[in-house]
Structure formats: C-alpha cells, structure tokens
Amino acid sequence: PMGLLPGLNRIDLSDAQREQIRAVLEQERQSGEPGQQIRQAEQALRTALLAQDAAGVEAAKGALTAAEAAGLEHRVRITQKIVQILTSAQRQQLAKPYI
C-alpha cells in the first residue's frame, strides 16, 4: 500500500507517527484489500485468453480494469491518511527524488 509513498522508512518518524501509520494500515487492511480481486481477474483473463474465448476475454478485461481502479483508490486513500500524519518538513523530504 505504500507504493505512492516510497521512502517513509528514510524519514525520521516519531513513535507516535509510527503508531498512527500502523493504525491506518490496520484499519485499511480490515476494510478489504483489492489485491485478491486483481489476482482473480488476472487469472480469469489468462484462462479466457488460453481458451480463445473472446467474450470471456472482454469480460475479464472489464473485471481487471475495475479491480485495478479499486486498488488505485485504496492506495490513494491510505496515502492521503498517512500524509496527514506527517509534518510539513517530512512531506518536503519525501517529495525530493532519491535513488
């Protein structure tokens, strides 16, 4: 879920911030992880492709698109909650590119 906020581990978080972030992640985990739906849709697409089932391919593409969109929404929601926990200086530090 942290794909939109890489580098959280490279900034100096307080213990309270770490606990708040853990709470956000746990709350989001309990509300449902879209990863399983993405994997199921990918499997359905693979199956339809191998069966040369054109209608099945179209249905699976739609399901995969919807699952990926839900996954993006999930990651954005988590990131927005975590960003609120950070100080302005921490957000600026995360905005800097790193290798």
Contacts in CASP RR format, 6 or more apart in sequence:
PFRMAT RR
TARGET T0000
AUTHOR 0000-0000-0000
METHOD contacts of the structure
MODEL  1
PMGLLPGLNRIDLSDAQREQIRAVLEQERQSGEPGQQIRQAEQALRTALL
AQDAAGVEAAKGALTAAEAAGLEHRVRITQKIVQILTSAQRQQLAKPYI
1 25 0 8 1.000
1 28 0 8 1.000
1 74 0 8 1.000
1 75 0 8 1.000
1 78 0 8 1.000
1 79 0 8 1.000
2 8 0 8 1.000
2 78 0 8 1.000
2 79 0 8 1.000
3 75 0 8 1.000
3 79 0 8 1.000
4 75 0 8 1.000
4 76 0 8 1.000
4 78 0 8 1.000
4 79 0 8 1.000
5 79 0 8 1.000
5 82 0 8 1.000
5 83 0 8 1.000
5 94 0 8 1.000
7 94 0 8 1.000
7 98 0 8 1.000
8 21 0 8 1.000
8 82 0 8 1.000
8 94 0 8 1.000
10 93 0 8 1.000
10 98 0 8 1.000
11 86 0 8 1.000
11 90 0 8 1.000
11 93 0 8 1.000
11 94 0 8 1.000
12 90 0 8 1.000
13 21 0 8 1.000
13 90 0 8 1.000
17 85 0 8 1.000
17 86 0 8 1.000
20 85 0 8 1.000
21 82 0 8 1.000
21 85 0 8 1.000
24 78 0 8 1.000
24 81 0 8 1.000
24 82 0 8 1.000
24 85 0 8 1.000
25 78 0 8 1.000
28 74 0 8 1.000
28 77 0 8 1.000
28 78 0 8 1.000
28 81 0 8 1.000
32 74 0 8 1.000
33 74 0 8 1.000
34 67 0 8 1.000
34 70 0 8 1.000
34 71 0 8 1.000
34 74 0 8 1.000
35 67 0 8 1.000
35 71 0 8 1.000
37 67 0 8 1.000
37 70 0 8 1.000
38 64 0 8 1.000
38 67 0 8 1.000
38 68 0 8 1.000
38 71 0 8 1.000
40 63 0 8 1.000
40 67 0 8 1.000
41 60 0 8 1.000
41 62 0 8 1.000
41 63 0 8 1.000
41 64 0 8 1.000
41 66 0 8 1.000
41 67 0 8 1.000
42 64 0 8 1.000
44 56 0 8 1.000
44 59 0 8 1.000
44 60 0 8 1.000
44 63 0 8 1.000
44 64 0 8 1.000
45 57 0 8 1.000
45 60 0 8 1.000
45 61 0 8 1.000
45 63 0 8 1.000
45 64 0 8 1.000
47 60 0 8 1.000
48 56 0 8 1.000
48 57 0 8 1.000
48 59 0 8 1.000
48 60 0 8 1.000
49 57 0 8 1.000
83 91 0 8 1.000
86 94 0 8 1.000
END
